[in-house]
Amino acid sequence: MPDADRRKSGFPMILVVAAVLAVVVIPLVWIGRESGKGRGTVAPGRVEAVPGEIRTIPQLSAERKSELIEQLKGALRELYGRAFLREGDPPTIPPSPQPSPATRVDDLFTANAQAALRKDPEVFRPGPVRAKEGRVTFAGVVTLEKWKPVQALLDVEFIAGGSPTGNVTADLRLQQKGTLLLTATKAGWRVAGFGLAFSSALVSPSPAS
């Protein structure tokens, strides 16, 4: 299978530079709110979320920062577990005026981000691939208002092993890397924007010793 490398963007990348370099508290606009129940479940432990350096503006105590990081870990495990590791096809959606979901994770995106995802769903829809356990690493900046989280701008990298559907003997390496913008809602963290690249490649077998 030839390498595939696709870059998708759901928000202006200048926001990334502005947020990372910011040294003062700048209120961020809530891009949108979208709640919804998850479609299906993911087996516990199938996605490992590993935090790197997380900065908060303003600065939180160590205890509250640890709680915040756990929330982010849970949100990313849900996002990547449902997108890449859940087995089976998305459920059939009854006819309605609303567009059909483009991926398994549409309801984890805000309304504006869903529109971007419908244009470029491949970044969260790996195709005819059976993925195995994965690992997502993340680092970035979280802004707060009145000591409550508002938005998180994260550099993320997801890596998983897998195989093409119907060919369990071939090994694939799946990778998604880039930037996620998360916004806090009553339903939890939701993706408000993304600038991500997804790639998959065959893993060459090790030579026999």
C-alpha positions as CSV (number, residue, x, y, z in Angstrom):
1,M,0.0,0.0,0.0
2,P,1.6,3.3,-1.0
3,D,2.1,6.0,1.7
4,A,-0.7,8.4,2.1
5,D,-0.2,11.9,3.6
6,R,-3.2,14.3,3.8
7,R,-3.2,17.6,5.6
8,K,-6.5,19.0,6.7
9,S,-7.4,22.2,8.4
10,G,-10.4,23.3,10.3
11,F,-9.2,26.7,11.6
12,P,-6.7,29.3,10.4
13,M,-3.2,28.1,11.3
14,I,-2.2,31.7,12.3
15,L,-4.3,31.0,15.5
16,V,-1.7,28.4,16.4
17,V,1.2,30.9,16.3
18,A,-0.7,33.6,18.1
19,A,-1.8,31.3,21.0
20,V,1.5,29.6,21.5
21,L,3.4,32.9,21.6
22,A,0.9,34.8,23.7
23,V,2.2,36.1,27.0
24,V,-0.9,37.8,28.2
25,V,-4.4,36.4,28.8
26,I,-6.5,37.0,25.7
27,P,-10.2,35.9,26.0
28,L,-10.8,33.3,23.3
29,V,-14.1,33.2,21.4
30,W,-16.1,30.1,21.9
31,I,-16.4,28.7,18.4
32,G,-19.5,26.7,19.1
33,R,-21.1,24.1,21.4
34,E,-22.2,20.7,20.4
35,S,-23.4,18.0,22.7
36,G,-24.4,14.4,22.0
37,K,-24.2,10.9,23.2
38,G,-21.3,8.8,22.0
39,R,-22.0,6.2,19.4
40,G,-20.7,2.9,20.8
41,T,-17.9,2.2,23.3
42,V,-14.2,1.6,23.2
43,A,-12.5,-1.1,25.2
44,P,-10.6,0.4,28.1
45,G,-6.9,0.7,27.7
46,R,-7.0,0.5,23.9
47,V,-5.8,4.1,23.5
48,E,-3.0,5.4,25.8
49,A,-3.0,9.2,26.3
50,V,0.4,10.6,27.3
51,P,0.7,14.3,28.3
52,G,3.8,16.4,27.6
53,E,4.2,20.0,28.8
54,I,0.8,21.6,29.5
55,R,0.8,25.4,30.3
56,T,-2.3,27.1,31.7
57,I,-3.1,30.9,31.4
58,P,-3.4,31.9,34.2
59,Q,-1.3,29.4,36.1
60,L,-3.1,26.7,38.1
61,S,-2.1,24.9,41.2
62,A,-0.4,21.6,40.7
63,E,-3.5,19.7,42.0
64,R,-6.0,21.5,39.7
65,K,-3.6,21.2,36.8
66,S,-3.4,17.5,37.3
67,E,-7.2,17.3,37.3
68,L,-7.3,19.3,34.0
69,I,-4.7,17.0,32.4
70,E,-6.8,13.9,33.3
71,Q,-9.8,15.5,31.7
72,L,-7.8,16.1,28.5
73,K,-6.5,12.6,28.5
74,G,-10.1,11.2,28.8
75,A,-11.3,13.4,25.9
76,L,-8.4,12.3,23.7
77,R,-8.9,8.6,24.5
78,E,-12.6,8.9,23.6
79,L,-11.8,10.8,20.3
80,Y,-9.1,8.6,19.0
81,G,-10.5,5.3,20.4
82,R,-13.8,6.0,18.7
83,A,-12.3,7.3,15.4
84,F,-9.7,4.6,14.8
85,L,-10.2,1.6,17.1
86,R,-13.9,0.9,17.3
87,E,-14.9,-2.1,15.3
88,G,-17.8,-2.1,12.8
89,D,-19.4,0.5,10.6
90,P,-21.1,3.7,11.9
91,P,-24.8,3.1,12.7
92,T,-27.4,3.8,10.0
93,I,-28.8,7.3,10.5
94,P,-32.5,7.8,9.8
95,P,-33.5,10.4,7.1
96,S,-33.5,13.9,8.5
97,P,-32.8,17.5,7.4
98,Q,-29.4,17.2,9.1
99,P,-26.4,15.9,7.1
100,S,-25.4,12.3,7.9
101,P,-22.3,11.9,10.1
102,A,-19.0,11.9,8.1
103,T,-17.1,9.9,10.8
104,R,-17.7,8.1,14.0
105,V,-16.7,11.2,16.0
106,D,-18.9,14.0,14.5
107,D,-20.7,14.5,17.8
108,L,-17.3,15.3,19.5
109,F,-16.9,18.3,17.3
110,T,-18.5,21.8,17.5
111,A,-21.0,22.8,14.8
112,N,-18.3,24.8,12.8
113,A,-15.7,22.0,13.2
114,Q,-18.3,19.5,12.0
115,A,-18.7,21.4,8.8
116,A,-14.9,21.3,8.2
117,L,-14.9,17.6,9.0
118,R,-17.5,16.9,6.4
119,K,-15.4,18.5,3.8
120,D,-12.3,16.5,4.7
121,P,-13.4,13.4,6.8
122,E,-10.3,11.3,5.9
123,V,-8.2,12.7,8.7
124,F,-10.5,11.0,11.2
125,R,-11.7,8.1,9.0
126,P,-8.9,5.7,8.3
127,G,-10.7,3.7,5.6
128,P,-10.6,-0.1,5.2
129,V,-8.2,-0.6,8.1
130,R,-8.4,-2.7,11.3
131,A,-6.5,-0.7,13.9
132,K,-5.0,-2.1,17.1
133,E,-4.0,-0.4,20.3
134,G,-2.9,3.2,19.8
135,R,-1.0,6.0,21.7
136,V,-1.7,9.7,21.6
137,T,0.8,12.2,22.9
138,F,-0.1,15.8,23.5
139,A,1.2,19.1,24.8
140,G,0.1,22.7,24.6
141,V,-1.7,25.7,26.2
142,V,-5.0,25.8,28.1
143,T,-6.7,29.2,28.7
144,L,-9.1,29.8,31.6
145,E,-11.7,32.4,32.5
146,K,-12.5,32.8,36.2
147,W,-10.4,29.7,36.8
148,K,-12.5,27.6,34.5
149,P,-11.0,26.0,31.3
150,V,-12.2,27.6,28.1
151,Q,-10.0,26.3,25.3
152,A,-7.0,24.1,24.8
153,L,-4.6,24.4,21.9
154,L,-2.7,21.1,21.6
155,D,0.0,19.6,19.5
156,V,-0.9,15.9,19.1
157,E,0.5,12.8,17.6
158,F,-1.4,9.5,17.4
159,I,0.3,6.3,16.4
160,A,-1.3,2.9,16.0
161,G,-0.6,-0.4,14.4
162,G,-3.1,-2.1,12.2
163,S,-3.8,-4.2,9.1
164,P,-5.9,-3.8,6.0
165,T,-9.4,-5.2,6.3
166,G,-9.4,-8.8,5.2
167,N,-5.6,-9.1,5.3
168,V,-4.5,-9.7,8.9
169,T,-1.0,-10.8,7.8
170,A,0.0,-7.3,6.6
171,D,1.1,-4.8,9.2
172,L,0.4,-1.1,8.9
173,R,1.6,1.9,10.8
174,L,-1.0,4.6,11.2
175,Q,-0.1,8.1,12.2
176,Q,-2.0,11.4,12.7
177,K,-0.1,14.5,13.7
178,G,-0.8,18.2,14.0
179,T,-2.8,20.6,16.1
180,L,-6.2,20.3,17.8
181,L,-8.2,23.2,19.2
182,L,-10.6,22.0,22.0
183,T,-13.3,24.1,23.6
184,A,-15.0,23.3,26.9
185,T,-18.7,22.8,26.8
186,K,-21.3,21.5,29.3
187,A,-21.0,18.1,27.6
188,G,-17.2,18.1,28.0
189,W,-14.3,18.9,25.7
190,R,-15.2,19.3,22.0
191,V,-13.0,19.8,18.9
192,A,-13.4,23.3,17.7
193,G,-10.7,23.2,15.0
194,F,-7.9,21.1,13.6
195,G,-4.8,21.1,11.4
196,L,-3.8,17.5,11.1
197,A,-2.0,15.2,8.7
198,F,-2.9,11.5,8.5
199,S,-0.7,8.8,6.9
200,S,-0.5,5.0,6.7
201,A,2.3,2.8,5.5
202,L,3.1,-0.8,5.3
203,V,5.6,-2.0,7.8
204,S,8.4,-4.0,6.3
205,P,8.9,-7.4,8.0
206,S,12.1,-7.8,10.0
207,P,14.7,-9.9,8.1
208,A,14.9,-13.5,9.5
209,S,17.8,-13.9,11.8
